Amino acid sequence: MFAAHDHAFLFVAGSLIAVLPMGFITGALALWMLVYLAWSTRAVYGGRWSGMVARAMVLGFAYLVLFAFVTVGLVIAAVIAALASDGTAARRHVISRTSHSERTGKRETAE
């Protein structure tokens, strides 16, 4: 439940940073995101600050690797979908031209 709370906070704060013009407020909001995550993690899990920082660094690295894998997977899926849709669109065009020539009795010439 705590992770969902943190992700919701990051989403709202990140959305504000994305829509506000760059300046002091966006910088302060970005800094507050880091401070709030550290503060809330320590409040929930307790322990020393050094242990919390070490856990945050390990989790941040794992999150970065996971995000990279997901991003690469989505790019590959998008490329495959684009290639698949190009073939489908070309087949539809051929079918459409054939149907038109059959309806009108006229053959279209290539331009």
N, C-alpha and C positions, 0 to 999 in steps of 0.2 A: 504494500500500500504506500509505503514511503517513496519508492521509486516512481510511482504514478504521480504522486504529489510533486516531486522534484521535476519530472518531465513536464507537467502542466505549467509549473512556474517558468521553466526555461522556454516553453513554447510562447507564453504570453509576453515575457520579457524580450525574447528574440523577435517576435512579431512587432513589438513597439520599436525596437531598434531598426527593423527593416523599413518601417513607414515614416519614422521621424527623420528629419534632416540631420546629417552628421554634425556633431558639435559636442558641447559639454554634457548635455543631457544623455546622449547615447553612450558617451564614454563612461559617465557615472552609472548608467544602467548596466553596462557590461561589467563594470567593476562590482556592482551590487550583486550581479548573478553569481560571481565567484565567491564573494563574501557570504552570501546567503546559503549557497550549497555547503560551504565548509561549516558554517554555524549550525545549520539544520542537521547535517550528518553527525556532528559532535553531540548535539542535543539528543538525537535518537539513539546512537550507538555508544556514546560515551568514550572513555579512553583518553589517552594523551594526544596532544596536537601533533606530535611527530608521527605517531602511529596512524593518525587520521590522514595526514598528508601523504604518507607512504601508500596507504590503501587507495587514496584518491588518485595517485599517479598510476598505480597498477590498473585500476578500473578505467581510468581515462585512456590509457594505452589500449586496453582490451576493447573499449568502445570505439576507438579510432580504427582498429583493425577490422572490427565487425562492420563499421560504417563503410570502410573501403571495399570489403567483399560485397556488401549489398549494392553499393554504387556500381561496381564493375558488373555485377549480375544484371542490374537494371539496364545498363548500357548494352550489354549483350542481348538481352531480351528485346530491347527497342530496335536494335539492328536487325535481328531475326524477323521481328514483326514488320519492319519496313521492307525488307527483302521479300517477305511472303506477300505483302499487300501489293507490291509492284507487279509481281507475276499475276496476281488475281486481277488487277486493274487492266493489264494488257490483254488477258483472256476476255474480260468483259468487253473491251473495245472491239476485239475481233468478232465476238458474238454479236455485238450491237451493229457493226458494219454489215455482217452477213444478213442479219434480220432485216436491215434497211434495204439492202439490195434485193432480197427476196420479196419484200413488200412492194417496192416500186418497179421492179423489173429492170432497174438501171444499175450498172456497176460503177462504183466510185473509183476514181483514179487517185493514185498516191500523189501527194504534192511534193 
